[in-house]
Amino acid sequence: MSNFETRDTEKAAAFYGDILGLDLLMDHGWFQTYGSDAKMMVQLSFGSEGGSDTPVPDLSIEVDDVEAALERMQAADIPIEYGPASEPWGVRRFYVRDPFGRLLNILQHE
């Protein structure tokens, strides 16, 4: 689980909930958690680049339908910083920045 400080949880709700489609799993008012009920293993990645000569993203979020996620980003006028691209290591992905400036790698395994 990643934790990020913000004074504007509405921006998090709009981006991670409405656009990315993650569920609000916990809401204390002062602390909200978005995610899904899918079981995942903990992963930490370290790299000198993000692949294909891209910067290392702050977060990678795997989605069930990368094209639908891309369409929602475009409909919300969120600039696409890289991609969409089908990469030689078996993912289709694109990069965007969240409302807090973090670089996100949105991906789907092909």
Secondary structure, DSSP 4 states (H G I P E B T S, - for coil): ------S-HHHHIIIIIIIT--EEEEE-SS-EEEE-S----------SSSSTTPPPPSEEEE-S-HHHHHHHHHHTTPPEEEEEEE-TTSEEEEEEE-TTS-EEEEEEE-
